[in-house]
Amino acid sequence: HSFPTRRSSDLMTSSDRIEMLRSLAGEVIALDFTPQFAAKSAGDFAREIESLGFSSIRCGANWRFGRGGEGDAATLREIGIDAVVVQDMLYGGERISSTRIRSAVAHADFSAAAAMLGREWSLSGDIRRGKGFGSALGSPTVNVVPDAGLQTPPHGVYAVSANGQKGVANFGVAPTMGALAWEKPILEIHFLDLQNPHNAFDGTKRVHVAFTRFIRPERKFNSIESLRRQISEDISAAWP
C-alpha cells in the first residue's frame, strides 16, 4: 500500500517523554527552549552546565549546543567536564532517528518502528464517549481522540492493544456514516474480550494504544450491512 506523506510531528507528548525518562533515569530537568535560551553562546551554556555540578555528560555524536550550534563535546572537555560521546544505534545499517521512526509510522510499518524504539509504537489520547455506532453494529468501541501534534498512522484498520487488552481499531472519520462521520480522525477500538468496554475503562481518561500491524485502509461501504460483515472479518484478521 502507498500512503500520503505527512508533515513532521512528535512521537510522544512532552509529559509522556518526561515520564518515560524518569522511569529510566530518575530525576529529569526540562528546560524551556526560549529565544533567550537559544541565544546563549556555547561558552555561556557550558559554564551554566558546570555551575549545576555535572561532572560527566553523555551525548550523541552530532550533538551541538549554543548559538549557531558552535559548541560540542570538545567544548565541554575544555572546561573540565567529561563529555562521553555515545555511538549511534543502527537499524538496517543506518542510524536510528526520530525522522525514520515517524516515517515508519506514517507508512504503517510498525515492526520497523518497534525495532527502532525498542518497544511497540503507541498513540496516546483522551477517551471520548462515542455516538453508539459500534454498539449498533454489534461491536462496541472505546473512542480515543489522539493528543494534538502527534504523528499518526494512515487512516485504516489495525491490530492494537491497550491496558492489557487486545483489540481491533479503526483510525479515521467513519465515512460510511455520512453526515454522522467524525469531523476529525478518531481511534475507535473494539476489544475482543470486553462485552462492555466502557465499564472496563470507567474512570480512565487517557490511554496509550500500542499498534501491532496494519490490516486494511479505511474505506466507505455501500451499506451498513456490508460494513458489519467487514468488521467481523477485521476482528478475525486482527488476532488470528
N, C-alpha and C positions, 0 to 999 in steps of 0.2 A: 504494500500500500504506500502511496505517496501522501505526505501531509504538508500543510502550509507552514511556511517559516514564521515563527512568532518573534516578537520583539523581546529582547533580553529581559528576564525577570528573576526574582530571587528564588532560591531553592527552599528557603525556610524563613520564617519571620525572625526579627531580631530577638524577640523574647524567647523563642524556641531555640535559637542558636546559643544564647547565653545559658539557658537551662541545660543544654547538652554539654556545653563546655564545662559548666560547674560539675556535672556528673563525672567528668573525666579529669578535671584539674583542680577542683576545689574553688578557690576564690577567683572571680572574674571582674576585671575593671573595664567598663566600656566607656570610651571617650567620644564625645560629640565632634564630628569632623566639620567644624565651623570654618568660615573663611579665615578667621584669625588663626585657628589651628593650622590650616593649610598653608598659611603664610610664614610659619616658623622656618627659620633656617635649619639646616641639618645639624649645625653645631648647637643651637638652642635646644633642639629636640633631644639630642644626645645628652646634653647636660641635665635636662629635665629627667630623663631616664635614670641617669646617675644619681640624682638627688633623691629618687624614690627608693634607692638602696638595692637595685638589681645588680647582682654580681655576674649573672650569666643570662644570655638571650639566645633563644632558638629562632631561626628564621629560614625562609626559603632562599634558594639561590638567586632568584630575581627580585628579592625584597629591596625596596628603596624607600627612603623617608626624607622629610624636609622639603622645603620649597624647590620645585623643579625636579624632585627626585634625586637631589645631589648627594644624599647620604646612603651608605650601605654598611655591610657587616664590618668592613675595614675601618670605617669611621668610628664605630663603637670601640673597636680594639685599640685605636689610637689614644682613647682616654681611659683605657684600662678595663673595659667591660669585655668579658669573654663571650664573643659572638660565635655561636656554632651554627654553621650552615647545614641544614637538613637536606639530604638528597631527595630529588623528585621521586614520587611514586609513579609507576608506569602501568598502563593498561594497553594491551595490544601494541606494545613497543613505543607508545607515545605518552607524554606527560599528562597525568590526570589534572583536569582543571574544571572549574565550575561551568565554563563555556561548553566543554564536552558533555558534562552531565546534563545541562539544560537541553542540549541538542538531542541527547538520548531520550529524555522525557518527551520532548516535542515530537519525536518520531516513534513514541510508544515502545522504545527498546528498553524495557525495564530490567532485563538481565544485565545489559551493559551498565545501566545506571546503578544497579545494586553492586556490581563488581567494583565500580569506581568509588562508591560511597562506603562500602563495607557493610551495608545494610540495605534492606528494601527501601526504595524511594517512597515517601509518604506525602500526602497532601493534607494540610490542616485547615480547619474551618469550623464555623458555628452550625449547630443543629437547628433546623427550622421546621416548624410544622408545615406539612405539605397540603395539597389540595385533594388528597384522597384517591389519586389516580391509581396508585399501586394496589391499595386495598380493593378498589373496584375491579381490578384486573386479576385479583386473587394472589397478588404478590406484594404485600405491604412493605413499605420502604421507610428508611430514615433518610431525610434530606439534609445535605450539608452544603452550606454556602462557603466556597473557598475564601481564605483570607486574601485581602486585596494585595496586588503586587507580586503574587507568587507565580512561578512557572506552572502551567497546567498542561495536561496531555491533550491530544486531539479529541474532538467530540467523538464518543464511541462507547462501546460496552467493554467492561473489564472484569477480571477476577481480582477481588480485593479482600482485605481483612481489616478489622478494627476491633479493639478491645477483646482480642482473642477469638473473635467470631469470623468465620468465612462468609463471603458474600459475593454477589454479582452486582455491578454498578453501571448505571448509565450516566455519563457526563455529557451534558448538553442542555438543550432547551425543550425537549419533548415535542418535536414538530408535529407529530400525529395528532396532538391535542388541539391544533388550530388556534383559535382565538384564546384558548386557555394555556397556550405554551408559555414557558418561562421567558421573562424578558432578558435575563442574564443566565449564563450557564450554571447549572445546579448539578450536584452529585447525588443521584438517587440510588440508595443501596438497599438491596433485598438480601437479608441474612438467611442462609439456608436453614439454620436450626432454631430460628426465633419466630414463633407464631405472632407475637405482638412485640415488635422491635422497640416501640416507643416505651413500653413498660421496662424493657431491659436497659434502656438508655435514660430512664427517668432521672432527672437531676443533673444529667450530663449536658453541659452547654457547648463544649468544644470537643473535637475528636481528631485524631490523626489516622488517616486512611492509607494503608500500605497497598501499593499496586503490584500485582504479580505478573499479569500478562494481558495483552490486548486480545479481544475476541472478534469484534467487528466494528465498522464505523456506525455512527448514529445515522438513521435514515427515517424518512417519513413513510408510513404504511397507509394503504388504501382503506383499511377498515380497522376498527378496534379488535375484531376477532383475529385478523392477521397479526396484529401486534401481540395479542395474548399468546398465540401459538409460538411466535418468535421468542417471547420472554421465556416460555417453557424450554425451548431449545437452548437459549443462552444460559439458563440455570444448569442444564445438563452439561454444557460445554465448559462452564467456568471451572468446575472442580470434578473432572471425570474420575 
